[in-house]
Amino acid sequence: MRNHRDHNAQRLSADIPSNMTAHALRRSHERVIPQLIIDALQDYGDTRPAGKGSEEFYFTRKSWKRFASYVGPQAAKLEKYRNTFAIVAADGVVVTVAWRH
């Protein structure tokens, strides 16, 4: 018989997208940053080194404009996410996501 803790660990690992750590998934939920925005940061955002081979993805005016152009009129509803960023490891796995202050 499995204990409750093992079951929860298996369920959590099954729910984690393959490109995110458990920490990143937890932070995205806590900070209410949807997967759409995390993907958009990687597809449209600018980057800078974040240490140990990882990169920070973030929106600039120019990169947000590219994303908004792709999304169309719905971009106005996503405007509040302009100040988010994601840290992505060298292997492409999202390590964490957060809001800029």
A tleap script that builds the chain and sets N, CA, C and O, in Angstrom:
source leaprc.protein.ff14SB
mol = sequence {
  NMET ARG ASN HIE ARG ASP HIE ASN ALA GLN
  ARG LEU SER ALA ASP ILE PRO SER ASN MET
  THR ALA HIE ALA LEU ARG ARG SER HIE GLU
  ARG VAL ILE PRO GLN LEU ILE ILE ASP ALA
  LEU GLN ASP TYR GLY ASP THR ARG PRO ALA
  GLY LYS GLY SER GLU GLU PHE TYR PHE THR
  ARG LYS SER TRP LYS ARG PHE ALA SER TYR
  VAL GLY PRO GLN ALA ALA LYS LEU GLU LYS
  TYR ARG ASN THR PHE ALA ILE VAL ALA ALA
  ASP GLY VAL VAL VAL THR VAL ALA TRP ARG
  CHIE
}
set mol.1.N position { 0.838 -1.183 0.000 }
set mol.1.CA position { 0.000 0.000 0.000 }
set mol.1.C position { 0.881 1.244 0.000 }
set mol.1.O position { 1.792 1.372 0.818 }
set mol.2.N position { 0.600 2.155 -0.925 }
set mol.2.CA position { 1.370 3.397 -0.980 }
set mol.2.C position { 0.906 4.325 0.129 }
set mol.2.O position { -0.264 4.345 0.511 }
set mol.3.N position { 1.861 5.090 0.630 }
set mol.3.CA position { 1.419 6.085 1.603 }
set mol.3.C position { 0.950 7.333 0.864 }
set mol.3.O position { 1.242 7.507 -0.319 }
set mol.4.N position { 0.245 8.171 1.543 }
set mol.4.CA position { -0.358 9.370 0.972 }
set mol.4.C position { 0.701 10.288 0.353 }
set mol.4.O position { 0.472 10.888 -0.697 }
set mol.5.N position { 1.838 10.390 0.999 }
set mol.5.CA position { 2.909 11.266 0.520 }
set mol.5.C position { 3.441 10.812 -0.839 }
set mol.5.O position { 3.662 11.640 -1.722 }
set mol.6.N position { 3.650 9.501 -1.016 }
set mol.6.CA position { 4.127 8.980 -2.292 }
set mol.6.C position { 3.130 9.252 -3.406 }
set mol.6.O position { 3.513 9.614 -4.518 }
set mol.7.N position { 1.857 9.078 -3.105 }
set mol.7.CA position { 0.816 9.336 -4.106 }
set mol.7.C position { 0.832 10.797 -4.535 }
set mol.7.O position { 0.739 11.093 -5.726 }
set mol.8.N position { 0.949 11.713 -3.576 }
set mol.8.CA position { 0.979 13.134 -3.907 }
set mol.8.C position { 2.213 13.484 -4.727 }
set mol.8.O position { 2.130 14.306 -5.639 }
set mol.9.N position { 3.345 12.882 -4.424 }
set mol.9.CA position { 4.563 13.153 -5.181 }
set mol.9.C position { 4.415 12.667 -6.618 }
set mol.9.O position { 4.838 13.350 -7.551 }
set mol.10.N position { 3.816 11.489 -6.802 }
set mol.10.CA position { 3.603 10.986 -8.156 }
set mol.10.C position { 2.627 11.873 -8.915 }
set mol.10.O position { 2.844 12.179 -10.088 }
set mol.11.N position { 1.554 12.286 -8.253 }
set mol.11.CA position { 0.565 13.120 -8.909 }
set mol.11.C position { 1.186 14.463 -9.290 }
set mol.11.O position { 0.932 14.970 -10.383 }
set mol.12.N position { 1.989 15.040 -8.411 }
set mol.12.CA position { 2.634 16.321 -8.694 }
set mol.12.C position { 3.575 16.177 -9.883 }
set mol.12.O position { 3.568 17.024 -10.776 }
set mol.13.N position { 4.375 15.132 -9.909 }
set mol.13.CA position { 5.310 14.976 -11.025 }
set mol.13.C position { 4.573 14.766 -12.334 }
set mol.13.O position { 5.066 15.180 -13.383 }
set mol.14.N position { 3.413 14.139 -12.307 }
set mol.14.CA position { 2.624 13.940 -13.527 }
set mol.14.C position { 2.017 15.250 -14.012 }
set mol.14.O position { 1.750 15.401 -15.204 }
set mol.15.N position { 1.795 16.195 -13.107 }
set mol.15.CA position { 1.172 17.467 -13.445 }
set mol.15.C position { 2.167 18.527 -13.883 }
set mol.15.O position { 1.759 19.583 -14.367 }
set mol.16.N position { 3.442 18.281 -13.731 }
set mol.16.CA position { 4.458 19.275 -14.060 }
set mol.16.C position { 4.756 19.206 -15.556 }
set mol.16.O position { 5.129 18.151 -16.069 }
set mol.17.N position { 4.591 20.325 -16.254 }
set mol.17.CA position { 4.984 20.315 -17.671 }
set mol.17.C position { 6.460 19.951 -17.785 }
set mol.17.O position { 7.253 20.287 -16.906 }
set mol.18.N position { 6.823 19.275 -18.849 }
set mol.18.CA position { 8.195 18.785 -18.977 }
set mol.18.C position { 9.218 19.906 -19.065 }
set mol.18.O position { 10.410 19.676 -18.859 }
set mol.19.N position { 8.761 21.126 -19.372 }
set mol.19.CA position { 9.712 22.229 -19.503 }
set mol.19.C position { 9.740 23.128 -18.265 }
set mol.19.O position { 10.253 24.245 -18.329 }
set mol.20.N position { 9.194 22.654 -17.136 }
set mol.20.CA position { 9.173 23.456 -15.910 }
set mol.20.C position { 9.585 22.606 -14.712 }
set mol.20.O position { 9.261 21.421 -14.630 }
set mol.21.N position { 10.302 23.233 -13.789 }
set mol.21.CA position { 10.584 22.562 -12.525 }
set mol.21.C position { 9.341 22.651 -11.643 }
set mol.21.O position { 8.443 23.452 -11.901 }
set mol.22.N position { 9.297 21.828 -10.608 }
set mol.22.CA position { 8.189 21.893 -9.650 }
set mol.22.C position { 8.142 23.282 -9.014 }
set mol.22.O position { 7.065 23.824 -8.764 }
set mol.23.N position { 9.311 23.847 -8.758 }
set mol.23.CA position { 9.384 25.188 -8.175 }
set mol.23.C position { 8.740 26.216 -9.103 }
set mol.23.O position { 7.956 27.053 -8.656 }
set mol.24.N position { 9.070 26.153 -10.390 }
set mol.24.CA position { 8.509 27.106 -11.355 }
set mol.24.C position { 6.999 26.961 -11.448 }
set mol.24.O position { 6.281 27.959 -11.519 }
set mol.25.N position { 6.517 25.739 -11.450 }
set mol.25.CA position { 5.074 25.509 -11.512 }
set mol.25.C position { 4.384 26.090 -10.281 }
set mol.25.O position { 3.352 26.753 -10.392 }
set mol.26.N position { 4.961 25.835 -9.110 }
set mol.26.CA position { 4.400 26.364 -7.867 }
set mol.26.C position { 4.391 27.894 -7.889 }
set mol.26.O position { 3.389 28.516 -7.534 }
set mol.27.N position { 5.499 28.495 -8.303 }
set mol.27.CA position { 5.578 29.965 -8.354 }
set mol.27.C position { 4.611 30.546 -9.371 }
set mol.27.O position { 4.021 31.599 -9.130 }
set mol.28.N position { 4.440 29.878 -10.505 }
set mol.28.CA position { 3.504 30.395 -11.505 }
set mol.28.C position { 2.084 30.401 -10.961 }
set mol.28.O position { 1.307 31.306 -11.267 }
set mol.29.N position { 1.741 29.406 -10.163 }
set mol.29.CA position { 0.411 29.373 -9.551 }
set mol.29.C position { 0.287 30.413 -8.436 }
set mol.29.O position { -0.706 31.137 -8.359 }
set mol.30.N position { 1.288 30.479 -7.587 }
set mol.30.CA position { 1.261 31.452 -6.481 }
set mol.30.C position { 1.218 32.888 -6.988 }
set mol.30.O position { 0.542 33.739 -6.411 }
set mol.31.N position { 1.938 33.147 -8.058 }
set mol.31.CA position { 2.055 34.514 -8.585 }
set mol.31.C position { 1.077 34.797 -9.718 }
set mol.31.O position { 1.087 35.879 -10.305 }
set mol.32.N position { 0.235 33.819 -10.017 }
set mol.32.CA position { -0.829 33.935 -11.024 }
set mol.32.C position { -0.264 34.418 -12.370 }
set mol.32.O position { -0.709 35.413 -12.942 }
set mol.33.N position { 0.720 33.675 -12.838 }
set mol.33.CA position { 1.318 33.939 -14.151 }
set mol.33.C position { 0.976 32.735 -15.032 }
set mol.33.O position { 1.515 31.648 -14.823 }
set mol.34.N position { 0.093 32.916 -16.008 }
set mol.34.CA position { -0.361 31.778 -16.813 }
set mol.34.C position { 0.712 31.229 -17.753 }
set mol.34.O position { 1.664 31.917 -18.119 }
set mol.35.N position { 0.523 29.975 -18.126 }
set mol.35.CA position { 1.454 29.309 -19.036 }
set mol.35.C position { 1.578 30.065 -20.356 }
set mol.35.O position { 2.660 30.107 -20.942 }
set mol.36.N position { 0.497 30.654 -20.824 }
set mol.36.CA position { 0.528 31.446 -22.058 }
set mol.36.C position { 1.608 32.525 -21.989 }
set mol.36.O position { 2.339 32.739 -22.956 }
set mol.37.N position { 1.708 33.197 -20.853 }
set mol.37.CA position { 2.691 34.272 -20.679 }
set mol.37.C position { 4.101 33.698 -20.573 }
set mol.37.O position { 5.046 34.276 -21.110 }
set mol.38.N position { 4.248 32.576 -19.892 }
set mol.38.CA position { 5.570 31.941 -19.775 }
set mol.38.C position { 6.068 31.546 -21.167 }
set mol.38.O position { 7.238 31.744 -21.494 }
set mol.39.N position { 5.180 30.991 -21.972 }
set mol.39.CA position { 5.545 30.635 -23.346 }
set mol.39.C position { 5.869 31.887 -24.165 }
set mol.39.O position { 6.832 31.903 -24.931 }
set mol.40.N position { 5.058 32.931 -23.997 }
set mol.40.CA position { 5.274 34.183 -24.743 }
set mol.40.C position { 6.611 34.821 -24.377 }
set mol.40.O position { 7.300 35.362 -25.242 }
set mol.41.N position { 6.976 34.759 -23.110 }
set mol.41.CA position { 8.277 35.297 -22.694 }
set mol.41.C position { 9.398 34.605 -23.467 }
set mol.41.O position { 10.335 35.258 -23.929 }
set mol.42.N position { 9.300 33.294 -23.604 }
set mol.42.CA position { 10.353 32.540 -24.295 }
set mol.42.C position { 10.305 32.744 -25.806 }
set mol.42.O position { 11.340 32.721 -26.472 }
set mol.43.N position { 9.113 32.943 -26.341 }
set mol.43.CA position { 8.975 33.100 -27.795 }
set mol.43.C position { 9.222 34.531 -28.274 }
set mol.43.O position { 9.754 34.734 -29.365 }
set mol.44.N position { 8.841 35.522 -27.467 }
set mol.44.CA position { 8.886 36.918 -27.906 }
set mol.44.C position { 9.776 37.814 -27.043 }
set mol.44.O position { 10.185 38.887 -27.485 }
set mol.45.N position { 10.076 37.382 -25.817 }
set mol.45.CA position { 10.816 38.237 -24.903 }
set mol.45.C position { 12.288 38.391 -25.257 }
set mol.45.O position { 12.841 37.617 -26.038 }
set mol.46.N position { 12.902 39.391 -24.676 }
set mol.46.CA position { 14.341 39.593 -24.784 }
set mol.46.C position { 15.014 38.763 -23.688 }
set mol.46.O position { 14.363 38.316 -22.744 }
set mol.47.N position { 16.310 38.568 -23.829 }
set mol.47.CA position { 17.030 37.753 -22.844 }
set mol.47.C position { 18.286 38.464 -22.364 }
set mol.47.O position { 18.828 39.357 -23.016 }
set mol.48.N position { 18.715 38.024 -21.198 }
set mol.48.CA position { 20.021 38.424 -20.671 }
set mol.48.C position { 20.502 37.288 -19.771 }
set mol.48.O position { 19.691 36.530 -19.241 }
set mol.49.N position { 21.809 37.170 -19.598 }
set mol.49.CA position { 22.343 36.097 -18.752 }
set mol.49.C position { 21.826 36.214 -17.316 }
set mol.49.O position { 21.697 37.308 -16.766 }
set mol.50.N position { 21.537 35.055 -16.732 }
set mol.50.CA position { 21.058 35.030 -15.352 }
set mol.50.C position { 21.947 34.180 -14.455 }
set mol.50.O position { 21.569 33.855 -13.329 }
set mol.51.N position { 23.113 33.823 -14.944 }
set mol.51.CA position { 24.064 33.060 -14.139 }
set mol.51.C position { 23.977 31.560 -14.366 }
set mol.51.O position { 22.903 31.019 -14.627 }
set mol.52.N position { 25.109 30.903 -14.264 }
set mol.52.CA position { 25.227 29.451 -14.404 }
set mol.52.C position { 24.608 28.933 -15.701 }
set mol.52.O position { 24.038 27.842 -15.727 }
set mol.53.N position { 24.719 29.705 -16.765 }
set mol.53.CA position { 24.231 29.276 -18.064 }
set mol.53.C position { 22.746 29.504 -18.301 }
set mol.53.O position { 22.236 29.226 -19.387 }
set mol.54.N position { 22.056 30.008 -17.296 }
set mol.54.CA position { 20.628 30.263 -17.466 }
set mol.54.C position { 20.403 31.667 -18.020 }
set mol.54.O position { 21.298 32.512 -18.006 }
set mol.55.N position { 19.177 31.894 -18.509 }
set mol.55.CA position { 18.826 33.191 -19.078 }
set mol.55.C position { 17.546 33.721 -18.443 }
set mol.55.O position { 16.668 32.957 -18.042 }
set mol.56.N position { 17.465 35.035 -18.362 }
set mol.56.CA position { 16.237 35.693 -17.929 }
set mol.56.C position { 15.507 36.158 -19.187 }
set mol.56.O position { 16.085 36.844 -20.029 }
set mol.57.N position { 14.243 35.783 -19.308 }
set mol.57.CA position { 13.380 36.234 -20.402 }
set mol.57.C position { 12.452 37.292 -19.847 }
set mol.57.O position { 11.840 37.093 -18.797 }
set mol.58.N position { 12.338 38.414 -20.536 }
set mol.58.CA position { 11.515 39.527 -20.068 }
set mol.58.C position { 11.009 40.304 -21.275 }
set mol.58.O position { 11.547 40.184 -22.376 }
set mol.59.N position { 9.975 41.096 -21.057 }
set mol.59.CA position { 9.430 41.918 -22.132 }
set mol.59.C position { 10.016 43.320 -22.097 }
set mol.59.O position { 10.122 43.936 -21.037 }
set mol.60.N position { 10.391 43.814 -23.261 }
set mol.60.CA position { 10.712 45.225 -23.449 }
set mol.60.C position { 9.535 45.821 -24.219 }
set mol.60.O position { 8.616 45.094 -24.598 }
set mol.61.N position { 9.550 47.108 -24.450 }
set mol.61.CA position { 8.484 47.703 -25.261 }
set mol.61.C position { 8.410 47.031 -26.631 }
set mol.61.O position { 7.331 46.705 -27.126 }
set mol.62.N position { 9.580 46.835 -27.225 }
set mol.62.CA position { 9.636 46.254 -28.564 }
set mol.62.C position { 9.154 44.792 -28.570 }
set mol.62.O position { 8.385 44.398 -29.446 }
set mol.63.N position { 9.599 44.003 -27.607 }
set mol.63.CA position { 9.203 42.590 -27.595 }
set mol.63.C position { 7.728 42.437 -27.235 }
set mol.63.O position { 7.054 41.547 -27.754 }
set mol.64.N position { 7.220 43.298 -26.350 }
set mol.64.CA position { 5.794 43.254 -26.038 }
set mol.64.C position { 4.974 43.614 -27.277 }
set mol.64.O position { 3.931 43.014 -27.534 }
set mol.65.N position { 5.445 44.581 -28.030 }
set mol.65.CA position { 4.735 44.997 -29.247 }
set mol.65.C position { 4.666 43.835 -30.246 }
set mol.65.O position { 3.631 43.628 -30.880 }
set mol.66.N position { 5.755 43.082 -30.389 }
set mol.66.CA position { 5.749 41.899 -31.265 }
set mol.66.C position { 4.719 40.885 -30.785 }
set mol.66.O position { 3.947 40.349 -31.580 }
set mol.67.N position { 4.711 40.626 -29.488 }
set mol.67.CA position { 3.756 39.675 -28.915 }
set mol.67.C position { 2.320 40.171 -29.097 }
set mol.67.O position { 1.444 39.408 -29.502 }
set mol.68.N position { 2.083 41.446 -28.797 }
set mol.68.CA position { 0.743 42.023 -28.927 }
set mol.68.C position { 0.261 41.969 -30.372 }
set mol.68.O position { -0.924 41.755 -30.628 }
set mol.69.N position { 1.162 42.160 -31.297 }
set mol.69.CA position { 0.818 42.087 -32.711 }
set mol.69.C position { 0.373 40.676 -33.077 }
set mol.69.O position { -0.561 40.497 -33.858 }
set mol.70.N position { 1.030 39.695 -32.521 }
set mol.70.CA position { 0.671 38.301 -32.768 }
set mol.70.C position { -0.687 37.967 -32.145 }
set mol.70.O position { -1.510 37.305 -32.777 }
set mol.71.N position { -0.924 38.417 -30.919 }
set mol.71.CA position { -2.138 38.084 -30.184 }
set mol.71.C position { -3.349 38.847 -30.723 }
set mol.71.O position { -4.459 38.316 -30.755 }
set mol.72.N position { -3.131 40.079 -31.140 }
set mol.72.CA position { -4.240 40.888 -31.649 }
set mol.72.C position { -4.961 41.623 -30.527 }
set mol.72.O position { -4.344 41.962 -29.516 }
set mol.73.N position { -6.251 41.873 -30.690 }
set mol.73.CA position { -7.011 42.671 -29.723 }
set mol.73.C position { -7.004 42.114 -28.290 }
set mol.73.O position { -7.174 42.863 -27.328 }
set mol.74.N position { -6.809 40.806 -28.157 }
set mol.74.CA position { -6.780 40.205 -26.816 }
set mol.74.C position { -5.569 40.662 -25.993 }
set mol.74.O position { -5.538 40.472 -24.777 }
set mol.75.N position { -4.589 41.254 -26.646 }
set mol.75.CA position { -3.380 41.704 -25.949 }
set mol.75.C position { -3.705 42.714 -24.855 }
set mol.75.O position { -3.017 42.771 -23.835 }
set mol.76.N position { -4.745 43.507 -25.062 }
set mol.76.CA position { -5.122 44.503 -24.048 }
set mol.76.C position { -5.456 43.830 -22.718 }
set mol.76.O position { -5.183 44.388 -21.656 }
set mol.77.N position { -6.041 42.642 -22.770 }
set mol.77.CA position { -6.387 41.913 -21.542 }
set mol.77.C position { -5.157 41.297 -20.875 }
set mol.77.O position { -5.192 40.943 -19.697 }
set mol.78.N position { -4.084 41.177 -21.630 }
set mol.78.CA position { -2.854 40.578 -21.105 }
set mol.78.C position { -1.830 41.620 -20.671 }
set mol.78.O position { -0.764 41.276 -20.160 }
set mol.79.N position { -2.149 42.866 -20.873 }
set mol.79.CA position { -1.224 43.979 -20.587 }
set mol.79.C position { -0.620 43.899 -19.184 }
set mol.79.O position { 0.540 44.261 -18.988 }
set mol.80.N position { -1.394 43.433 -18.220 }
set mol.80.CA position { -0.886 43.384 -16.833 }
set mol.80.C position { 0.317 42.457 -16.679 }
set mol.80.O position { 1.025 42.531 -15.674 }
set mol.81.N position { 0.558 41.582 -17.664 }
set mol.81.CA position { 1.670 40.642 -17.573 }
set mol.81.C position { 2.964 41.153 -18.200 }
set mol.81.O position { 3.949 40.420 -18.284 }
set mol.82.N position { 2.961 42.395 -18.632 }
set mol.82.CA position { 4.173 42.962 -19.245 }
set mol.82.C position { 5.367 42.945 -18.303 }
set mol.82.O position { 6.509 42.870 -18.757 }
set mol.83.N position { 5.124 43.013 -17.013 }
set mol.83.CA position { 6.205 43.095 -16.031 }
set mol.83.C position { 6.535 41.752 -15.390 }
set mol.83.O position { 6.881 41.685 -14.211 }
set mol.84.N position { 6.427 40.694 -16.170 }
set mol.84.CA position { 6.809 39.380 -15.663 }
set mol.84.C position { 8.141 38.974 -16.278 }
set mol.84.O position { 8.586 39.548 -17.272 }
set mol.85.N position { 8.761 37.985 -15.674 }
set mol.85.CA position { 9.979 37.425 -16.246 }
set mol.85.C position { 10.076 35.948 -15.894 }
set mol.85.O position { 9.427 35.471 -14.962 }
set mol.86.N position { 10.891 35.238 -16.650 }
set mol.86.CA position { 11.132 33.816 -16.404 }
set mol.86.C position { 12.624 33.567 -16.443 }
set mol.86.O position { 13.343 34.137 -17.264 }
set mol.87.N position { 13.082 32.707 -15.546 }
set mol.87.CA position { 14.468 32.254 -15.563 }
set mol.87.C position { 14.456 30.845 -16.154 }
set mol.87.O position { 13.757 29.956 -15.668 }
set mol.88.N position { 15.241 30.666 -17.207 }
set mol.88.CA position { 15.274 29.398 -17.926 }
set mol.88.C position { 16.697 28.854 -17.910 }
set mol.88.O position { 17.644 29.545 -18.284 }
set mol.89.N position { 16.831 27.610 -17.471 }
set mol.89.CA position { 18.149 26.961 -17.400 }
set mol.89.C position { 18.695 26.698 -18.797 }
set mol.89.O position { 17.970 26.781 -19.789 }
set mol.90.N position { 19.957 26.386 -18.857 }
set mol.90.CA position { 20.631 26.136 -20.134 }
set mol.90.C position { 19.976 25.000 -20.922 }
set mol.90.O position { 20.046 24.976 -22.150 }
set mol.91.N position { 19.335 24.056 -20.214 }
set mol.91.CA position { 18.693 22.932 -20.897 }
set mol.91.C position { 17.266 23.250 -21.337 }
set mol.91.O position { 16.556 22.372 -21.827 }
set mol.92.N position { 16.840 24.519 -21.160 }
set mol.92.CA position { 15.514 24.939 -21.611 }
set mol.92.C position { 14.404 24.773 -20.594 }
set mol.92.O position { 13.245 25.058 -20.898 }
set mol.93.N position { 14.727 24.323 -19.402 }
set mol.93.CA position { 13.727 24.123 -18.358 }
set mol.93.C position { 13.508 25.433 -17.599 }
set mol.93.O position { 14.468 26.078 -17.177 }
set mol.94.N position { 12.246 25.820 -17.427 }
set mol.94.CA position { 11.909 27.030 -16.682 }
set mol.94.C position { 12.163 26.764 -15.201 }
set mol.94.O position { 11.621 25.816 -14.633 }
set mol.95.N position { 12.988 27.604 -14.581 }
set mol.95.CA position { 13.378 27.434 -13.189 }
set mol.95.C position { 12.430 28.191 -12.266 }
set mol.95.O position { 12.038 27.679 -11.218 }
set mol.96.N position { 12.060 29.414 -12.657 }
set mol.96.CA position { 11.117 30.203 -11.866 }
set mol.96.C position { 10.510 31.301 -12.728 }
set mol.96.O position { 11.027 31.629 -13.796 }
set mol.97.N position { 9.418 31.857 -12.255 }
set mol.97.CA position { 8.756 32.990 -12.897 }
set mol.97.C position { 8.360 33.984 -11.807 }
set mol.97.O position { 8.065 33.597 -10.676 }
set mol.98.N position { 8.358 35.266 -12.161 }
set mol.98.CA position { 8.043 36.267 -11.137 }
set mol.98.C position { 7.630 37.579 -11.816 }
set mol.98.O position { 7.613 37.705 -13.041 }
set mol.99.N position { 7.305 38.529 -10.967 }
set mol.99.CA position { 6.940 39.895 -11.387 }
set mol.99.C position { 8.122 40.803 -11.140 }
set mol.99.O position { 8.809 40.673 -10.127 }
set mol.100.N position { 8.366 41.725 -12.060 }
set mol.100.CA position { 9.363 42.783 -11.860 }
set mol.100.C position { 8.784 43.816 -10.897 }
set mol.100.O position { 7.584 44.087 -10.901 }
set mol.101.N position { 9.650 44.377 -10.084 }
set mol.101.CA position { 9.199 45.434 -9.151 }
set mol.101.C position { 9.846 46.735 -9.517 }
set mol.101.O position { 9.605 47.750 -8.864 }
savepdb mol mol.pdb
quit
